[in-house]
Amino acid sequence: MSFVSHVECTVCGHRHEAKRTLGVCEQCGQMLAVRYDLDRVAASVTKDALRTRPPGMYRFRELTPLDAGEEPITLGEGGTPLLALPRLGAHFGLRRLWAKDEGQNPTGSFKARGLGMAITRAKTLGARGFVIPSAGNAGGAAAVYGARAGLPVVVIVPKATPAAAIAEAQIAGARVFTVDGSIGDAGRVVAKAAPAIGWFDLSTLKEPYRLEGKKTMGLELAEQLEWRMPDVLLYPTGGGTGLVGIPKGYEELRAMRWVSGSLPRFYAVQSDGCAPVVKAFHDGAETTTPWENSKTHAAGLRVPGPFAGRQMLRVLRDSKGGAIAVSDEAIVEAQRLVARLEGIWTSPEGAALVAALAQMKDRGEVSADQEVVTIFTGVGLKYDPPALPVPTHLTGTPDDAAATVQRLLSGGTRS
Ligand SMILES: *Cc1c(COP(=O)(O)O)cnc(C)c1O
């Protein structure tokens, strides 16, 4: 027995039956979302019962779209730690700063949650293969979960995609194609290729289940903060799955009376080389307009025309949050700062949040005792490293080498 009541359009409200594969709203073409019978969920599970369950995304089984007995295609995604950042917090004058370290997911990014859930459902509902446009991590995750499901995957990415994500998809057996331009250009090819070959289109938020995977970050955060919501939540924003998914999770828990009070103020953080959500937010627009000549090394943030623009803007405004653009230089600096102060080599997208925090602190948008959560969406290891010094090569006898080490250290050469 599943607790899903129906699948609903987030714009026109049109209802769809959840028994077959779904894409976008059949009435108006907008984004769909899964709705649950939350009274029945609340009557079926308690916070105490949750404590005895293993960690991971399916810990919150009743709030997932899985049918009774449906086996998830899983690599152990979810259950990532919420890490206190005391040294980084002190640097910014914040006493309660946290990072949800999504880089610890299989595939090294939180894409594992969304694609694990989407591929689980699509396979159950009869999909025979998958096609996905990606900036890198989504394609890698789709390939990996496709392999695990025993189904073929085609990944289409921009030419400049980080090499590790392409390799990850290829080694898992996916067929990878590159295109000029951005994920938007890849998406235009997928929209034609998927129906042509009869495989399922996994484009961001153009099917309703990826969002349910990303939503589990919100459920986990609620449990990890002892059923309290933070004051502020920062999200590195591309297609916006988590920005829409995390508040969905909080709202469902609130309807179940597992959390109370107002949602955190949500902040979308983007690179100033591709900031359609930031621009639309500050223009007071209802939805985003495509960003021209997008450019940033934070690959996951290079989404010039997100499908869920209006849904993201609604979250930012309803929660009295905001939207902040940071430069690629500030991202690199922040990435090094986080690694040096907290030992976390987060991806450029996660580091962008730290750069944004500096701006928020300067403008008084966040104060010392407010509880602030950042989502470190991926691991830095999957990207080309930032410019770092060439290590000193030691020669001669071990004594000579030791003397060199000692000399260089006493010179205070810390990089
Ligand atoms: C995809 C991705 C993002 C952006 O996530 P959206 O949900 O598309 O907004 C951020 N960081 C990393 C590491 C990603 O892979």
The ligand as a Tripos MOL2 file, in Angstrom:
@<TRIPOS>MOLECULE
LIG
   15    15     1     0     0
SMALL
NO_CHARGES

@<TRIPOS>ATOM
      1 C1         22.8140   19.5750   -9.9180 C.3       1 LIG1
      2 C2         23.6670   20.2100   -8.9200 C.ar      1 LIG1
      3 C3         23.3110   21.4120   -8.3020 C.ar      1 LIG1
      4 C4         22.0490   22.1620   -8.6470 C.3       1 LIG1
      5 O1         20.9460   21.4610   -8.1860 O.3       1 LIG1
      6 P1         19.4910   21.7620   -8.7070 P.3       1 LIG1
      7 O2         18.6250   20.9340   -7.8810 O.co2     1 LIG1
      8 O3         19.4750   21.4130  -10.1510 O.co2     1 LIG1
      9 O4         19.2360   23.2050   -8.5020 O.co2     1 LIG1
     10 C5         24.1220   21.8960   -7.3010 C.ar      1 LIG1
     11 N1         25.2540   21.2700   -6.9540 N.ar      1 LIG1
     12 C6         25.6500   20.1210   -7.5280 C.ar      1 LIG1
     13 C7         26.9130   19.4920   -7.0770 C.3       1 LIG1
     14 C8         24.8700   19.5450   -8.5240 C.ar      1 LIG1
     15 O5         25.2650   18.4000   -9.0930 O.3       1 LIG1
@<TRIPOS>BOND
     1     1     2 1
     2     2     3 ar
     3     2    14 ar
     4     3     4 1
     5     3    10 ar
     6     4     5 1
     7     5     6 1
     8     6     7 2
     9     6     8 1
    10     6     9 1
    11    10    11 ar
    12    11    12 ar
    13    12    13 1
    14    12    14 ar
    15    14    15 1
@<TRIPOS>SUBSTRUCTURE
     1 LIG1         1 GROUP 0 **** ****
